[in-house]
Amino acid sequence: MPGDVRRRGLPLVLLLAACGGFEQEAYDVVLDEAEALAVPYSCTDKTGEKDVTTTGTGGPSGLAHHQRWTVRADEFGATLLEMPDVVFKNHLGTDIDFDVGDVGLDVLEGTTSTEGPFQYINIRAIPLEVGTGVTTYTLRISIDNASLEDDAIHGTLALRGIRAAGLGSDAEEQEVCTSTLRFTGTRVK
């Protein structure tokens, strides 16, 4: 009998705790126009005795300057970010598509909805010549607000590429490049 109470009581407590919390918000997002046209980047070459870092601006990001993003509640208090298909140009002008062939919404998994900042991640690995290594791209979106229910949001969208020689535990980083864009957004009511 006591086992029945625990078995039925826990799901009820979890259900009640989830009620009334964050469910969904939509935002009209605007990328920083100057940065979106000439994306700032930083690259570190790790092939020499000392790391050498260069900074500069690349070409256009390839992303729409005005977008609609939707943040939804997910399991266990986490959130998901839905945004238009991401094809981000890296600092060399190469298109990095996180879901090749799919032109629908991209869905990025994120952090909890209880307090900010909020982080969303998508990862794609692209093999180099067979058996020589891989470049791993990470798209990270950071909404720097304390709450997802604020009327205005701001943050950064960053593309990081790590080129590594070798595979598995023998892989060795050769170059790390990061491109970063700022954005602002207003909540759709």
N, C-alpha and C positions, 0 to 999 in steps of 0.2 A: 504494500500500500504506500509507504513513504517513497518508494522508488517511482511510483506513478506521479506523485506530486512533483518531484524533481524533474521528471521527464516532460511533464506537461507545463510546469511552471517556468522553466528556463526559456522555451520558445516564446511564451507569453511576455516575459520580461523583455526579451530582445525585441519583440514586435512593438511593445509600448515605448521602448526607448527610441525606436526608429521613427515613430509617429511624430509629426510636427516639425521635423528637421528639414534641411535643405533638400529640394527636389530637382529644380532646374532653373537656369537663368540663361537668357540669350543676350548677346552683346553685339553692337555694331562697332567693329574694330577698324582703326585706321593706323596703317604703318607709317612711321616717320618717313616722309616723302624723300627728303635728301638722302637718308641712309638707304632707302629702298632702291634708289637709282644708282648709288655708288656705295656698295656695302662695305663697311669697315671690317678689316680682318687682321688677324695676327697668326703667323706661322712660326713654328719652332722646328728647325732642322736638327735632328739628333744623331746624324751620321758621323760627325767629326769628334775630335777630342772634347770639345766644349759645345754645348747647345748654342745655336745661333737663332735669334728671334728677329723676324722682320714684320713690320706692320704696313698697312696701306689701305687702299680702297679698290675693290673689284668693280665689276660691272653691275647691272641691274640684278635684283634678287630673283626675278621671274615670278614673284608673288603679286597677287592683286593688292592694290593699296587699300581698298575698302573691302572688308569681309564681314560675314555674319558667323559668329562662333556661338555654340551652345554648350554649356557645362551642365552635365546631368549627374545625379546621384547614382552610384554603383553599389555593389555589394560591400558589406562590412564598413560602411562609412566613407569609402573611396569615391572619387569622381572620375568622369570621362569628359574629354573635350572633343567636340565634333567641329570640324572646320573644313573649308573647301580643300580639294585635292592639293597636296603640297608637292610641288616640283621646284626645289630651291636650287638656284645656280650657285656653285661654290666660287671661290675667289679666282679660279681659272676659267670660269664660264661654263663649266660642265653641269648639265642637269642632274640633280640627285632626286630620284623619284622614290618615295618610301613605300609605294604599293604599285609597282609597275603594271600598267595595263588597266588599272582601276581609276576611273575619273570621277567616282562618287566622293562622298565625304570621307575624310580621314578621321579616325577615332584614336585619340591618344589617351593612354591610361595615366591617371594622376593620383595625387595625394588626397588626404582626408578633406572633407568639406568644413571641418570645425573651425580652423583658423589658418590664416595665411602666413607667409606667402604660399602660393599654390604652384606645384610643378607638374608638367606633363611631358612625357618622353615617348619618342619613337626611334627605333634603331634599325639600321640596314647595313648588312655586310656585303661588300662587292669584292669577289675574288680578283686578284691580279692574274698574271699569266699562271697557268696551271702549276700548282705546287709552290709558287714563289712567295705568296703572301696574300694579304687582304687589306682593304681599306674599310674601316667601320665608321659609318656616319651616325651621329646621334642628333636628333632634332629635339631641343629642349625649349619649352615655353614656360616662362615664369610670370605668373600674375602676382604682382607685388603687394596687393591689397591685404588688409586684415580680414575681410569678409567677401564672399562671393555675391553677397546681396547688396553691395555698394552700388550707387547709381553710376559711378565712373570707375573704370579700371585702368591700370597702366602696368607695363612690364617689359620684358625682353623676349625675343625669339632668337635662338642661337642654333647654328649648324656647326657641329664639331666633327672633323674628319681625322682619323688616326690611321696612318699608313704603316703597316708592319710587315717586315720580312720574315719568312718562315711561317710555320703553322703550329697551332696548339701551344703547348708549354714552351716550345722553342721560338715562338714569335718574339721579335724584337722591334720596338717602336722606332720608326725612322723619321717620321714627320707628324706633327700635330698642328692642325689649322682650325681656327674658330672664327666664324663670321657672326656678327651680332646686329640685330635691328631692334629699335625701340618701338613700342606701340601704345596707343591709348584706345579706350573704348567707352561707350555709353550703354547702360542697360536698356534693353527694349522692354517697354512696359505694356 
